[in-house]
Amino acid sequence: MNRGRPFDYFYRFGAQFELEEAVAGWLRGQIAQIEQQLASSTDPLLEQRVEFSKLAET
């Protein structure tokens, strides 16, 4: 999660928006990592999905 804090920390001590920001940041990082793995693949269909994902962000 955020700065090495576990989910439980935000549940007990953080505000709702802090938890949401931490989860969203973690999820963006996971998505970026998966997209990088897909981009290095030789499968053209997977590469198209990565491009589509980038378009969806805008």
OpenMM code with the backbone's topology and positions (N, CA, C; nanometers):
from openmm import Vec3, app, unit

residues = "MET ASN ARG GLY ARG PRO PHE ASP TYR PHE TYR ARG PHE GLY ALA GLN PHE GLU LEU GLU GLU ALA VAL ALA GLY TRP LEU ARG GLY GLN ILE ALA GLN ILE GLU GLN GLN LEU ALA SER SER THR ASP PRO LEU LEU GLU GLN ARG VAL GLU PHE SER LYS LEU ALA GLU THR".split()
positions = [
    Vec3(0.0831, -0.1186, 0.0000),
    Vec3(0.0000, 0.0000, 0.0000),
    Vec3(0.0878, 0.1252, 0.0000),
    Vec3(0.0389, 0.2275, 0.0631),
    Vec3(0.1046, 0.3570, 0.0619),
    Vec3(0.2169, 0.3636, 0.1650),
    Vec3(0.3376, 0.3904, 0.1207),
    Vec3(0.4549, 0.4038, 0.2081),
    Vec3(0.4720, 0.2849, 0.3009),
    Vec3(0.4383, 0.1674, 0.2522),
    Vec3(0.4577, 0.0480, 0.3306),
    Vec3(0.3550, 0.0253, 0.4398),
    Vec3(0.2518, 0.1050, 0.4440),
    Vec3(0.1488, 0.0877, 0.5470),
    Vec3(0.0477, -0.0162, 0.5007),
    Vec3(0.0132, -0.1060, 0.5880),
    Vec3(-0.0857, -0.2084, 0.5510),
    Vec3(-0.2271, -0.1504, 0.5484),
    Vec3(-0.3138, -0.2226, 0.4846),
    Vec3(-0.4541, -0.1837, 0.4751),
    Vec3(-0.5131, -0.1557, 0.6131),
    Vec3(-0.4784, -0.2386, 0.7087),
    Vec3(-0.5328, -0.2254, 0.8434),
    Vec3(-0.5021, -0.0878, 0.9035),
    Vec3(-0.3853, -0.0332, 0.8749),
    Vec3(-0.3491, 0.0987, 0.9270),
    Vec3(-0.4513, 0.2037, 0.8833),
    Vec3(-0.4840, 0.2039, 0.7546),
    Vec3(-0.5779, 0.3027, 0.7038),
    Vec3(-0.7182, 0.2786, 0.7579),
    Vec3(-0.7521, 0.1531, 0.7745),
    Vec3(-0.8843, 0.1199, 0.8273),
    Vec3(-0.8996, 0.1729, 0.9699),
    Vec3(-0.7949, 0.1601, 1.0498),
    Vec3(-0.8027, 0.2003, 1.1910),
    Vec3(-0.7759, 0.3483, 1.2141),
    Vec3(-0.6788, 0.4046, 1.1421),
    Vec3(-0.6323, 0.5387, 1.1751),
    Vec3(-0.6544, 0.6431, 1.0665),
    Vec3(-0.6810, 0.6017, 0.9460),
    Vec3(-0.6899, 0.6963, 0.8359),
    Vec3(-0.8322, 0.7358, 0.8030),
    Vec3(-0.8426, 0.8407, 0.7280),
    Vec3(-0.9721, 0.8841, 0.6782),
    Vec3(-1.0056, 0.8037, 0.5520),
    Vec3(-1.1299, 0.8050, 0.5155),
    Vec3(-1.1757, 0.7295, 0.3981),
    Vec3(-1.0973, 0.7689, 0.2732),
    Vec3(-1.0786, 0.8989, 0.2513),
    Vec3(-1.0086, 0.9420, 0.1303),
    Vec3(-0.8628, 0.8963, 0.1301),
    Vec3(-0.7991, 0.8864, 0.2468),
    Vec3(-0.6612, 0.8372, 0.2534),
    Vec3(-0.6547, 0.6911, 0.2104),
    Vec3(-0.7503, 0.6142, 0.2559),
    Vec3(-0.7567, 0.4742, 0.2156),
    Vec3(-0.7796, 0.4627, 0.0657),
    Vec3(-0.8729, 0.5409, 0.0143),
    Vec3(-0.9027, 0.5363, -0.1292),
    Vec3(-0.7827, 0.5780, -0.2129),
    Vec3(-0.7117, 0.6814, -0.1695),
    Vec3(-0.5922, 0.7263, -0.2423),
    Vec3(-0.4839, 0.6191, -0.2411),
    Vec3(-0.4655, 0.5549, -0.1272),
    Vec3(-0.3627, 0.4516, -0.1166),
    Vec3(-0.3961, 0.3328, -0.2059),
    Vec3(-0.5211, 0.2901, -0.2033),
    Vec3(-0.5622, 0.1766, -0.2859),
    Vec3(-0.5526, 0.2129, -0.4337),
    Vec3(-0.5963, 0.3323, -0.4694),
    Vec3(-0.5903, 0.3751, -0.6095),
    Vec3(-0.4451, 0.3821, -0.6587),
    Vec3(-0.3564, 0.4341, -0.5761),
    Vec3(-0.2154, 0.4411, -0.6149),
    Vec3(-0.1546, 0.3035, -0.6317),
    Vec3(-0.1868, 0.2132, -0.5398),
    Vec3(-0.1374, 0.0760, -0.5506),
    Vec3(-0.1912, 0.0105, -0.6765),
    Vec3(-0.3195, 0.0295, -0.7033),
    Vec3(-0.3812, -0.0317, -0.8209),
    Vec3(-0.3206, 0.0229, -0.9501),
    Vec3(-0.2972, 0.1536, -0.9558),
    Vec3(-0.2320, 0.2114, -1.0749),
    Vec3(-0.0945, 0.1490, -1.0969),
    Vec3(-0.0208, 0.1294, -0.9900),
    Vec3(0.1113, 0.0668, -1.0006),
    Vec3(0.1028, -0.0760, -1.0524),
    Vec3(0.0054, -0.1503, -1.0033),
    Vec3(-0.0133, -0.2882, -1.0496),
    Vec3(-0.0519, -0.2920, -1.1967),
    Vec3(-0.1403, -0.2021, -1.2372),
    Vec3(-0.1828, -0.1956, -1.3774),
    Vec3(-0.0651, -0.1604, -1.4665),
    Vec3(0.0159, -0.0634, -1.4248),
    Vec3(0.1338, -0.0246, -1.5038),
    Vec3(0.2302, -0.1416, -1.5185),
    Vec3(0.2488, -0.2162, -1.4123),
    Vec3(0.3386, -0.3314, -1.4178),
    Vec3(0.2852, -0.4368, -1.5148),
    Vec3(0.1568, -0.4636, -1.5092),
    Vec3(0.0964, -0.5610, -1.6005),
    Vec3(0.1050, -0.5122, -1.7447),
    Vec3(0.0801, -0.3835, -1.7662),
    Vec3(0.0890, -0.3285, -1.9015),
    Vec3(0.2304, -0.3402, -1.9571),
    Vec3(0.3310, -0.3192, -1.8732),
    Vec3(0.4690, -0.3346, -1.9187),
    Vec3(0.4972, -0.4784, -1.9574),
    Vec3(0.4466, -0.5716, -1.8785),
    Vec3(0.4653, -0.7131, -1.9109),
    Vec3(0.3952, -0.7478, -2.0416),
    Vec3(0.2761, -0.6951, -2.0602),
    Vec3(0.2021, -0.7220, -2.1835),
    Vec3(0.2704, -0.6589, -2.3047),
    Vec3(0.3243, -0.5394, -2.2860),
    Vec3(0.3905, -0.4701, -2.3961),
    Vec3(0.5146, -0.5456, -2.4424),
    Vec3(0.5786, -0.6181, -2.3531),
    Vec3(0.6984, -0.6926, -2.3912),
    Vec3(0.6626, -0.8264, -2.4554),
    Vec3(0.5355, -0.8575, -2.4577),
    Vec3(0.4894, -0.9812, -2.5196),
    Vec3(0.4928, -0.9670, -2.6714),
    Vec3(0.5025, -1.0789, -2.7410),
    Vec3(0.5050, -1.0757, -2.8869),
    Vec3(0.3657, -1.0945, -2.9470),
    Vec3(0.2655, -1.1095, -2.8633),
    Vec3(0.1290, -1.1301, -2.9096),
    Vec3(0.0675, -0.9956, -2.9488),
    Vec3(0.0350, -0.9739, -3.0763),
    Vec3(-0.0186, -0.8442, -3.1195),
    Vec3(-0.1522, -0.8089, -3.0537),
    Vec3(-0.2338, -0.9078, -3.0205),
    Vec3(-0.3609, -0.8780, -2.9551),
    Vec3(-0.3391, -0.8199, -2.8166),
    Vec3(-0.2391, -0.8694, -2.7447),
    Vec3(-0.2090, -0.8157, -2.6132),
    Vec3(-0.1576, -0.6728, -2.6233),
    Vec3(-0.0783, -0.6442, -2.7235),
    Vec3(-0.0264, -0.5097, -2.7437),
    Vec3(-0.1394, -0.4125, -2.7726),
    Vec3(-0.2392, -0.4555, -2.8471),
    Vec3(-0.3543, -0.3702, -2.8755),
    Vec3(-0.4315, -0.3407, -2.7477),
    Vec3(-0.4420, -0.4367, -2.6581),
    Vec3(-0.5118, -0.4148, -2.5317),
    Vec3(-0.4406, -0.3096, -2.4474),
    Vec3(-0.3078, -0.3118, -2.4483),
    Vec3(-0.2313, -0.2131, -2.3731),
    Vec3(-0.2578, -0.0743, -2.4293),
    Vec3(-0.2584, -0.0617, -2.5608),
    Vec3(-0.2857, 0.0674, -2.6235),
    Vec3(-0.4271, 0.1146, -2.5898),
    Vec3(-0.5234, 0.0246, -2.5914),
    Vec3(-0.6608, 0.0595, -2.5580),
    Vec3(-0.6696, 0.1076, -2.4134),
    Vec3(-0.5953, 0.0430, -2.3254),
    Vec3(-0.5946, 0.0829, -2.1842),
    Vec3(-0.5410, 0.2244, -2.1683),
    Vec3(-0.4385, 0.2577, -2.2443),
    Vec3(-0.3823, 0.3930, -2.2382),
    Vec3(-0.4834, 0.4959, -2.2869),
    Vec3(-0.5589, 0.4611, -2.3891),
    Vec3(-0.6619, 0.5532, -2.4395),
    Vec3(-0.7718, 0.5733, -2.3361),
    Vec3(-0.8030, 0.4697, -2.2618),
    Vec3(-0.9105, 0.4782, -2.1619),
    Vec3(-0.8732, 0.5706, -2.0471),
    Vec3(-0.7440, 0.5920, -2.0245),
    Vec3(-0.6993, 0.6791, -1.9158),
    Vec3(-0.7269, 0.8256, -1.9450),
    Vec3(-0.7369, 0.8617, -2.0721),
    Vec3(-0.7549, 1.0025, -2.1067),
    Vec3(-0.8972, 1.0466, -2.1035),
] * unit.nanometer
topology = app.Topology()
chain = topology.addChain("A")
for resn in residues:
    res = topology.addResidue(resn, chain)
    for name in ("N", "CA", "C"):
        topology.addAtom(name, app.Element.getBySymbol(name[0]), res)
